[in-house]
Amino acid sequence: MMLNPITFVDDLKAAGINFFAGVPDSLLKDVCACMQATLPSSAHIITANEGNAVAMAMGHYVATGRCGLVYLQNSGLGNVVNPLMSLADKEVYSIPMVLMIGWRGEPDIKDEPQHVKQGRVTPAMLDAMEIPYAIVGNDSDATAIIADMVGRAIAEQKPTALLIRKDSFSSYALPKVEEPYPLRREEAIQKVAQLAGDSTVIVATTGHTSRELYEHRVNSGAVAPMDFLTVGGMGHTSSIALGIALARPNQFVICLDGDGSALMHLGMFPIIGTQAPSNFLHVLLNNGAHDSVGGQPTVGFATNFQAIAQASGYKAAYLADSPALIEALMEEARKGPLPALLEIRVKKGARKDLGRPKSTPLQNRDGLMKKLCLD
């Protein structure tokens, strides 16, 4: 029997938690949807990155004396090590909080390549940080485990963790909302790829974006496209793209980013602007959602990415919401000056039959390196 998200959230509240912050994860999507639908906006914050959530939980405790919950995918542990160890740790500020971690790549559970090692080392990482944890599955006594981990965090004045296994929660759907933009992300990606041409490097962000670009290449019969599929490491797409652009100044590079990814490490905007690569186009697909992990909202539609880009030193910034505008604005951007931002507003959602890359990350890397290093 699977865990009921409503009961799970109620158990957290009954244990004394009244503040929730984090970055959505596909394994936690149902309980995250429940939080989004049932908690007041001041009590539930979807943060730009996981470290932000730890820091907010610290602030909440300092202001109220109450333990907060921080949720994340285990890939986000890298973003929380520093604030957990150098701030929240018992030997520093001694801040109690509970981490709720989606355990992608759990050993003996089939998962994508980018999750395998992370899943294998997750328990060891928690052990190394001296963070007590309990594993939660669909048959667990979640009420007792939650009470124990919250109680231990408070009694010992330190972070504890709930390590959530795959398929632990029953379904909880977010309420349907009217999509403000009609363009599908997949259609936008296809248009950008077609206009980019075969000699352009496209660095695509993680999740549905890389999958949709890969499937477009397969369906269009593309031979050895110059794509880098950033299958993990959310938020680092623009950094990878900048590294390529600076190393190969005669090579046109498109960063195919997402709103959640861009927000996670927004500090790259002024780095790109300051470096001012004249071969760099930043295409930002904005659907106002963490679409690949459940559709929970970002602040993408409330953020003026064009103003941020221009204030950061980008030479131009554009906004499109149709194939015709994408074509016109990409042509204008290519004429320069660069770097430039092209924000494309799209709607949430992906095809249910959307496939995954058949090539391995190493094959992807080696294919692009051969084109870049030997051509």
C-alpha positions in Angstrom: 0.0 0.0 0.0 1.4 3.4 -1.0 1.7 6.4 1.3 -1.1 9.0 1.1 0.5 12.4 0.4 -2.2 14.2 2.5 -1.6 11.9 5.5 2.2 12.3 5.1 2.0 16.1 5.1 -0.4 16.0 8.1 2.1 13.8 9.9 4.9 16.3 9.3 2.7 19.1 10.7 1.6 17.0 13.7 5.3 16.4 14.4 5.8 20.2 14.7 6.9 21.2 11.2 5.1 24.3 9.8 7.6 25.5 7.2 8.5 23.6 3.9 11.0 24.6 1.3 12.9 22.8 -1.5 13.3 21.9 -5.1 10.8 19.4 -6.6 11.8 15.9 -7.5 10.0 13.3 -9.6 10.0 10.8 -6.7 8.5 13.4 -4.5 6.1 14.9 -7.0 2.9 13.8 -5.4 3.8 14.9 -1.9 5.2 18.2 -3.4 1.9 18.7 -5.3 0.0 18.2 -2.0 2.2 20.8 -0.3 1.6 23.2 -3.2 -2.1 22.7 -3.1 -2.7 22.7 0.7 -0.1 24.9 2.4 -0.2 28.7 2.5 2.4 30.4 0.2 4.3 31.7 3.2 4.7 28.2 4.6 5.8 26.5 1.3 8.6 28.0 -0.8 9.8 26.4 -4.0 13.4 27.7 -4.0 15.8 28.3 -6.8 18.2 25.7 -5.5 18.5 23.3 -2.6 21.1 25.3 -0.6 18.6 28.2 -0.6 16.0 25.9 1.1 18.5 24.9 3.8 19.3 28.6 4.5 15.6 29.5 4.6 14.9 26.6 7.1 17.7 28.0 9.2 16.2 31.5 9.2 12.8 30.0 10.1 14.3 28.2 13.1 16.2 31.3 14.3 13.0 33.3 14.0 10.5 30.8 15.5 12.4 28.0 17.3 10.6 25.5 15.0 12.1 22.8 12.8 11.6 23.2 9.0 11.4 20.6 6.2 13.8 20.8 3.2 12.9 18.6 0.2 15.2 17.7 -2.7 16.3 15.0 -5.1 19.5 13.3 -3.9 21.3 14.9 -6.9 20.8 18.2 -5.0 22.9 17.0 -2.1 25.8 18.7 -3.8 24.1 22.1 -3.3 23.4 21.5 0.4 26.7 20.2 1.6 28.2 23.6 2.3 25.2 25.2 4.2 24.6 21.9 6.1 28.3 21.5 7.1 29.4 25.1 7.6 26.2 26.6 9.0 23.5 24.2 10.2 25.9 21.6 11.6 25.9 20.9 15.4 29.4 22.2 15.6 28.5 25.6 14.1 24.9 27.0 14.5 23.3 23.7 15.5 20.1 24.1 13.5 17.5 21.3 13.6 15.7 20.6 10.3 14.5 17.5 8.4 15.7 16.7 4.9 13.3 14.8 2.7 15.4 13.3 -0.1 14.2 11.5 -3.2 16.5 8.5 -3.6 17.1 8.4 -7.4 19.4 5.6 -8.5 18.9 3.4 -5.4 21.0 0.2 -5.9 19.2 -2.6 -7.8 16.4 -0.2 -8.9 16.7 0.6 -12.7 17.3 4.3 -13.3 19.0 6.7 -15.8 22.8 6.8 -16.0 23.2 10.1 -14.2 21.5 8.8 -11.1 23.3 5.5 -10.7 26.4 6.6 -8.8 24.5 9.3 -6.9 22.1 6.7 -5.7 24.8 4.3 -4.7 26.7 6.9 -2.6 23.8 8.8 -1.1 23.7 6.8 2.2 27.5 7.2 2.5 27.2 10.9 1.9 24.7 11.3 4.7 26.9 9.1 7.0 29.9 11.2 6.2 28.0 14.4 7.1 26.9 12.6 10.3 23.2 13.2 9.4 21.0 10.5 10.9 18.5 9.2 8.3 15.6 6.7 7.9 14.6 5.0 4.7 10.9 5.5 3.8 9.1 3.2 1.3 5.5 2.5 0.3 5.1 0.0 3.2 6.8 2.1 5.9 5.2 3.3 9.1 5.7 6.9 8.0 3.9 8.4 11.0 6.4 6.8 13.4 9.4 7.5 11.3 8.5 11.2 10.9 7.9 11.6 14.6 11.3 9.9 15.3 13.3 12.0 12.8 11.7 15.3 13.8 12.1 14.5 17.5 15.7 13.5 17.0 16.5 16.7 15.0 15.0 18.8 17.8 16.6 16.8 20.7 20.0 16.7 19.1 19.8 20.2 17.5 21.0 19.0 14.1 19.7 18.0 10.7 18.1 14.6 10.1 16.8 13.0 6.9 14.1 11.0 5.4 15.4 9.0 2.4 12.4 8.3 0.1 12.4 5.3 -2.1 10.8 5.2 -5.6 7.0 4.7 -5.8 6.4 5.5 -2.2 3.5 7.9 -2.7 0.1 7.5 -4.2 -1.0 10.0 -6.8 -1.9 13.6 -6.0 -2.5 15.8 -9.0 -2.1 19.6 -9.0 -5.2 21.5 -10.0 -5.5 22.2 -13.7 -4.7 25.8 -14.6 -5.1 27.5 -18.0 -1.9 27.7 -19.9 -1.1 31.4 -20.8 1.1 30.4 -23.8 0.0 28.0 -26.5 3.4 27.0 -27.9 4.6 23.5 -27.0 8.2 23.3 -25.8 8.9 20.5 -28.2 7.7 22.6 -31.1 10.0 25.4 -30.0 13.0 23.1 -29.7 12.4 21.7 -33.2 12.2 25.2 -34.6 15.4 26.3 -32.9 17.2 23.2 -34.0 16.1 23.6 -37.6 17.2 27.2 -37.7 20.5 26.5 -35.9 21.7 24.3 -38.7 24.1 21.3 -38.6 27.2 23.3 -37.8 25.9 24.8 -34.5 26.6 23.3 -31.1 23.5 23.1 -29.0 23.9 22.5 -25.2 20.5 21.3 -23.9 19.4 21.4 -20.3 18.4 18.3 -18.3 15.0 16.6 -18.3 12.4 16.9 -21.1 14.4 19.4 -23.1 17.4 17.1 -23.8 15.0 14.2 -24.5 12.9 16.3 -26.9 16.0 17.5 -28.7 17.4 14.0 -29.0 14.1 12.6 -30.3 13.8 15.4 -32.9 17.3 14.5 -34.1 16.4 10.8 -34.5 13.1 11.6 -36.2 14.7 14.0 -38.6 17.5 11.6 -39.5 20.2 13.9 -38.3 23.7 12.4 -38.7 26.1 13.2 -35.9 24.5 16.4 -34.6 26.6 18.7 -32.5 24.5 18.5 -29.4 25.5 18.1 -25.7 22.7 16.6 -23.7 23.1 17.8 -20.1 21.3 14.8 -18.6 22.1 15.8 -15.0 23.5 18.7 -13.1 20.5 21.0 -13.3 21.5 24.7 -13.5 24.9 24.1 -15.1 23.9 24.1 -18.8 24.9 27.7 -19.5 28.3 27.2 -17.8 29.0 24.2 -20.1 27.9 26.1 -23.1 30.1 29.1 -22.1 33.1 26.9 -21.6 32.7 25.5 -25.2 32.0 29.0 -26.7 35.2 30.5 -25.1 37.3 27.6 -26.1 36.1 27.6 -29.7 35.4 31.3 -30.6 34.7 30.5 -34.2 32.1 27.9 -33.3 28.5 29.2 -32.9 27.0 27.9 -29.6 23.4 27.8 -28.5 22.6 27.2 -24.8 19.1 25.6 -24.7 18.1 26.4 -21.1 15.0 26.2 -19.0 13.5 28.7 -16.5 14.1 26.4 -13.5 17.7 25.7 -14.6 18.5 29.3 -15.2 17.0 30.4 -11.9 19.0 27.7 -10.0 22.3 29.4 -10.9 21.3 32.9 -12.1 24.8 34.2 -11.2 26.0 32.8 -14.6 24.2 35.7 -16.4 26.7 38.4 -15.4 29.6 35.9 -16.0 28.3 35.4 -19.6 27.8 39.1 -20.0 31.2 40.0 -18.7 33.0 37.4 -20.9 30.9 38.6 -23.8 31.4 35.7 -26.2 30.4 36.8 -29.7 29.4 33.3 -30.6 26.9 32.6 -27.8 23.1 32.6 -28.0 21.2 31.8 -24.8 17.8 30.4 -25.6 15.6 30.2 -22.5 12.5 28.0 -22.7 10.2 29.4 -20.0 7.0 27.5 -19.0 6.9 28.7 -15.4 7.3 25.2 -14.1 9.6 22.4 -13.0 8.0 20.4 -15.8 10.2 17.3 -15.9 9.6 16.4 -12.2 5.9 17.1 -11.8 5.0 20.6 -13.0 5.3 22.5 -9.8 5.6 26.2 -10.4 8.8 28.3 -10.7 8.9 32.1 -10.6 9.8 32.0 -14.3 6.8 34.1 -15.5 7.3 36.6 -12.7 10.9 37.1 -13.6 12.1 39.6 -16.3 14.9 37.5 -17.8 15.4 40.0 -20.6 16.1 42.9 -18.1 18.4 40.6 -16.1 20.3 39.6 -19.2 20.7 43.2 -20.4 21.8 44.4 -16.9 24.3 41.5 -16.9 26.0 42.7 -20.1 24.2 40.7 -22.8 24.2 42.8 -26.0 20.5 42.1 -26.7 17.5 40.3 -25.3 14.3 39.1 -27.1 11.0 37.5 -26.3 9.1 35.0 -28.5 6.0 33.0 -28.1 5.4 31.7 -31.6 7.3 29.8 -34.3 7.3 32.9 -36.6 8.7 35.1 -33.8 11.4 32.5 -33.0 12.5 32.5 -36.7 12.5 36.3 -37.0 14.3 36.9 -33.6 16.9 34.1 -34.1 17.8 35.6 -37.5 18.1 39.0 -35.8 20.2 37.6 -33.0 22.5 35.8 -35.3 23.4 39.1 -37.0 24.7 40.3 -33.6 25.9 41.7 -31.5 26.3 38.7 -29.1 25.9 37.3 -26.5 22.1 37.6 -26.6 19.1 36.1 -24.8 16.1 34.7 -26.6 13.4 33.9 -24.1 10.6 31.6 -25.5 7.4 31.4 -23.6 5.9 27.9 -23.8 3.3 25.8 -22.1 3.8 22.9 -19.7 3.6 19.3 -20.6 5.3 16.6 -22.7 4.2 13.7 -24.8 3.5 10.6 -22.7 5.5 8.5 -25.3 8.5 10.8 -25.2 11.6 8.5 -25.3 15.0 8.7 -23.7 18.4 8.9 -25.4 19.6 5.6 -26.6 23.2 6.8 -26.7 25.2 6.9 -23.5 26.6 10.1 -22.0 30.1 9.0 -23.0 29.0 8.4 -26.6 27.4 11.8 -26.6 30.6 13.4 -25.3 32.9 11.6 -27.6 30.8 12.4 -30.7 30.8 16.1 -30.0 34.5 16.1 -29.0 35.4 14.5 -32.3 33.5 17.2 -34.2 35.0 20.0 -32.1 38.5 18.8 -31.7 39.2 17.3 -35.1 37.1 19.2 -37.6 
